[in-house]
Amino acid sequence: MSTLVFVEHHDGEPLKGSLGVLSKAVSLGAPVSAVVLGAGARAAAEHVGAYGAQTVYVADTPELAAPLPQPRVDVLADLVRSKGVENVVLSSSVLGTDLAAGLAARLDAGLNWGLVDLSLDGGRLVGKQSALGDSVYVDVAWTTTTRLALVRSGAFEPVRTGGSATIEEIPATIQDWSVAATLVSTETASSEGPSIEDAVVIVAGGRGLGGPEHFGVVEELAKALGGAVAATRAVVDAGWYPYSTQVGQTGKNVSPKLYVACGISGAIQHKVGMQNSGTIVAINKDKNAPIFDYCDLGIVGDLHAVVPKLTELVKQRKSS
């Protein structure tokens, strides 16, 4: 069984989500290769071998400079055909999702998405996917020879194996229609501290905060802990906080060492996005909130009283 993992990178640094998917693929026991495309691909490839890839294919041409999907579909489709790749695994970023859809159409291959786990059954790849509003998990498979697996962002943690990979340059034959779209500009949202995907500590706020003006208490605690701020879908839909911070079924999967949930009821749609956290602390005045059924430490009380006091204690401990 041959498996290829698409490793996305920014400025030559592989993204955590892609490395997590690579680590999971390697853990299944079969040989795994990776592919890195675009400006800085070789620099990123130098890091990928440490996560278990035996071969890293790279291509860096002017057509691949911008993070656009279609030129990458051309290169990946040719690579899959020439190497006889059976499984292609991608992390569910904006680019990864576009690539998976484009490859499925180009290769006439089956695509399963929103996967939270991967395994082997008789030498064939099996994915695990949530169903019925994330209340159950089901096994999914493929009927095509080439199998495309799109994994939920944050589903797996990267694991260094300490090895090294053979780096192989591959040709980049780009179709005329694939360069019809051009990238005009890019903008990066300004933020302080780590992103929720990379943060070791996350402090999340829900509707229990009462309004966007109260998010300051969450931000202060996150700052004191050196962590990132996250939000629930209800908060994001209400316009209280940016979508990039949303955790849950329609947001991002996170797995920090510490997750502090402030005013979050803990519905199943939110749980699936943060249940892999190391330690979950819940602060909610409703003692019957579902989050108390699966948190490690629960505090029943008014978050507007509890969180500022907790922030004060953290600051005191850090200064002593």
C-alpha positions in Angstrom: 0.0 0.0 0.0 1.4 3.4 -1.0 0.4 6.5 0.9 1.2 10.1 -0.1 0.6 13.0 2.4 0.3 16.6 1.1 2.3 18.8 3.5 1.2 22.4 3.4 3.7 25.1 4.4 4.1 28.8 5.0 7.4 30.4 4.2 9.2 27.1 4.3 7.7 26.0 7.6 5.4 22.9 7.5 2.1 23.5 9.1 1.2 21.6 12.3 -2.0 20.1 10.8 -0.1 18.6 7.9 2.6 17.2 10.1 0.0 15.7 12.4 -1.6 13.9 9.4 1.8 12.7 8.3 2.5 11.3 11.7 -0.8 9.4 11.8 -0.2 7.9 8.3 3.3 6.8 9.4 1.9 5.2 12.6 -0.2 2.8 10.4 3.0 0.9 9.6 3.2 1.1 5.8 5.8 3.3 3.9 4.7 6.9 3.6 5.9 9.6 1.2 5.1 13.3 1.4 4.9 16.1 -1.2 5.7 19.8 -0.7 4.9 22.3 -3.4 5.6 26.0 -4.0 8.1 28.7 -2.9 10.2 27.4 0.0 9.3 23.8 -0.7 12.8 22.5 -0.3 13.3 24.3 3.0 10.1 22.8 4.3 11.0 19.3 3.0 14.2 19.3 5.1 11.9 19.2 8.2 9.4 16.6 6.9 11.8 13.6 7.2 11.9 14.0 11.0 8.2 13.0 11.1 8.6 9.7 9.3 8.3 10.3 5.6 10.7 8.1 3.6 10.6 10.2 0.5 9.6 13.9 0.1 8.7 15.0 -3.4 9.2 18.7 -4.1 8.4 21.1 -6.9 9.0 24.9 -6.9 8.2 26.7 -10.1 6.8 30.2 -10.7 3.3 28.8 -11.3 3.3 27.3 -7.8 4.5 30.5 -6.1 1.0 31.6 -5.1 -1.1 29.4 -2.8 -3.6 28.6 -5.5 -5.1 25.1 -5.8 -5.4 24.4 -9.5 -1.6 24.3 -10.4 -1.1 22.0 -7.5 -3.8 19.7 -8.7 -1.9 19.4 -12.0 1.3 18.4 -10.2 -0.3 16.1 -7.7 -2.4 14.3 -10.2 0.7 13.5 -12.3 2.6 12.4 -9.2 -0.2 10.0 -8.1 -0.5 8.5 -11.6 3.3 8.1 -12.1 4.0 6.6 -8.7 0.8 4.5 -8.5 -0.2 6.0 -5.2 -3.2 4.4 -3.6 -3.9 6.7 -0.7 -3.6 10.5 -0.7 -4.1 12.1 2.7 -4.5 15.9 3.3 -5.2 18.1 6.3 -8.5 20.1 6.1 -7.2 23.6 5.5 -8.7 26.0 2.9 -6.0 24.9 0.4 -6.2 21.3 1.4 -9.9 21.1 0.9 -9.7 22.7 -2.6 -6.9 20.3 -3.5 -8.9 17.3 -2.4 -12.0 18.3 -4.4 -9.9 19.0 -7.5 -8.0 15.7 -7.3 -11.2 13.7 -6.8 -12.5 15.2 -10.0 -9.3 14.9 -11.9 -8.5 11.3 -10.9 -12.1 10.1 -10.7 -11.3 9.0 -7.2 -13.3 8.6 -4.1 -13.1 11.3 -1.4 -14.0 11.0 2.3 -13.8 14.2 4.3 -14.2 15.4 7.9 -12.2 12.3 9.1 -11.1 12.1 12.7 -9.1 8.9 12.5 -7.4 6.5 10.1 -6.7 2.8 10.4 -5.9 -0.3 8.3 -8.2 -3.2 7.8 -6.8 -6.1 5.8 -4.2 -3.7 4.3 -6.9 -1.3 3.1 -7.4 2.2 4.5 -10.4 2.9 6.7 -11.5 6.3 7.9 -13.6 7.3 10.9 -16.2 10.1 10.4 -18.7 11.7 12.7 -22.4 11.3 11.9 -25.9 12.3 13.2 -24.7 15.7 14.4 -21.5 14.3 15.8 -23.4 12.1 18.2 -21.8 8.9 16.8 -18.7 7.8 14.8 -18.9 5.6 11.7 -16.2 3.8 9.7 -16.0 4.9 6.0 -14.2 3.2 3.1 -13.6 3.7 -0.6 -14.6 1.8 -3.7 -12.0 3.4 -6.0 -8.4 2.3 -6.3 -7.1 5.8 -5.5 -8.5 6.9 -2.1 -8.5 10.5 -1.0 -8.7 11.2 2.7 -9.4 14.7 4.0 -8.7 14.9 7.8 -10.2 17.4 10.2 -7.8 20.1 11.1 -6.2 19.4 14.5 -7.3 15.8 14.6 -3.7 14.5 15.1 -0.6 15.8 16.9 2.8 15.7 15.1 5.2 13.1 16.4 8.9 13.4 15.6 10.6 10.1 14.7 14.1 11.6 14.3 14.6 10.1 10.9 15.5 11.7 7.5 13.9 11.5 4.1 15.2 11.3 0.5 14.2 14.6 -1.2 13.3 14.1 -4.9 12.5 16.9 -7.4 9.5 16.2 -9.5 8.4 17.9 -12.8 5.7 20.5 -12.7 3.6 20.4 -15.9 1.0 23.1 -15.5 -2.0 23.3 -17.8 -2.9 26.6 -19.4 -6.3 26.8 -17.7 -4.7 26.3 -14.3 -3.0 29.7 -14.4 -6.1 31.6 -15.5 -6.6 32.7 -11.9 -4.1 35.0 -10.2 -3.6 36.0 -6.6 -3.9 39.8 -6.3 -3.0 40.1 -2.7 -2.9 38.4 0.7 -3.9 39.8 4.1 -3.2 38.4 7.5 -5.4 39.1 10.4 -3.5 40.8 13.2 -3.5 39.0 16.5 -1.5 38.6 19.7 -0.2 35.3 20.9 -0.3 31.9 19.3 -3.1 30.7 17.0 -5.6 28.2 18.4 -4.1 25.4 16.3 -0.7 25.9 17.8 -1.5 27.0 21.3 -0.6 24.9 24.4 -3.3 26.7 26.4 -6.7 27.9 25.1 -9.2 30.0 27.0 -12.6 29.8 25.2 -15.7 32.0 25.6 -19.3 31.1 25.0 -22.7 32.8 25.1 -22.5 32.7 28.9 -20.2 35.8 28.7 -23.3 37.9 27.9 -21.9 40.0 25.2 -18.8 40.9 23.1 -17.8 43.6 25.6 -17.2 40.9 28.2 -14.6 39.0 26.1 -11.9 41.1 27.9 -12.0 38.7 30.9 -11.2 35.8 28.6 -8.5 37.6 26.8 -6.8 38.7 30.1 -6.8 35.1 31.4 -5.4 33.8 28.1 -2.7 36.5 28.2 -1.7 35.6 31.7 -1.5 31.9 30.8 0.4 32.6 27.6 -2.4 31.0 25.6 -4.9 31.8 22.8 -8.5 32.8 22.8 -11.2 30.7 21.2 -14.9 30.9 20.8 -18.0 28.8 20.2 -20.1 28.9 17.0 -22.9 30.8 18.8 -20.5 33.5 19.7 -19.0 33.7 16.2 -22.5 33.7 14.6 -23.5 36.6 16.8 -20.5 38.6 15.6 -18.9 38.7 19.0 -15.6 37.2 17.9 -13.8 36.2 14.6 -14.5 33.0 12.8 -10.8 32.1 12.8 -11.2 31.4 16.6 -14.2 29.1 16.3 -13.8 25.6 17.8 -16.2 22.8 17.0 -17.9 20.8 14.3 -18.0 23.7 11.8 -14.8 25.3 13.2 -11.5 23.9 14.1 -10.3 20.9 16.1 -7.8 21.8 18.8 -5.8 19.7 21.3 -4.0 22.0 23.7 -2.6 20.8 27.0 -5.1 23.0 28.8 -8.5 24.1 27.6 -10.5 26.5 29.8 -14.1 26.8 28.8 -15.8 30.0 30.1 -19.6 30.2 29.9 -19.8 27.3 27.4 -22.6 24.7 27.8 -20.6 22.0 26.0 -23.0 20.8 23.3 -21.8 17.9 21.2 -21.0 20.2 18.3 -18.4 22.0 20.4 -17.2 18.9 22.2 -15.9 17.3 19.0 -13.6 20.2 18.4 -11.8 20.2 21.8 -12.3 16.8 23.4 -8.7 15.8 22.7 -7.4 18.5 25.0 -5.1 17.3 27.8 -7.0 18.9 30.7 -10.4 20.5 30.3 -11.5 23.1 32.9 -15.1 24.3 32.8 -16.6 27.5 34.4 -20.4 27.8 34.2 -23.1 28.9 36.6 -25.4 26.1 35.3 -24.6 23.0 37.2 -26.4 20.9 34.7 -24.4 22.1 31.7 -23.3 19.1 29.5 -19.7 20.2 29.7 -19.5 19.1 33.3 -20.0 15.5 32.1 -16.7 15.4 30.4 -14.5 18.1 31.9 -11.6 17.2 34.2 -12.3 20.1 36.6 -15.6 21.9 36.9 -16.3 25.2 38.6 -20.0 26.1 39.2 -20.1 29.8 39.5 -20.4 33.2 37.8 -17.5 33.4 35.3 -17.4 37.2 35.7 -16.4 36.6 39.3 -14.3 33.5 38.9 -12.2 34.3 35.8 -10.8 37.7 37.0 -9.9 36.1 40.3 -8.2 33.2 38.4 -6.3 35.7 36.3 -5.1 37.5 39.4 -3.9 34.3 41.0 -2.0 33.3 37.8 -0.3 36.6 37.7 0.7 36.4 41.3 2.1 32.9 40.8 4.1 34.0 37.8 5.6 37.1 39.6 6.6 35.1 42.7 
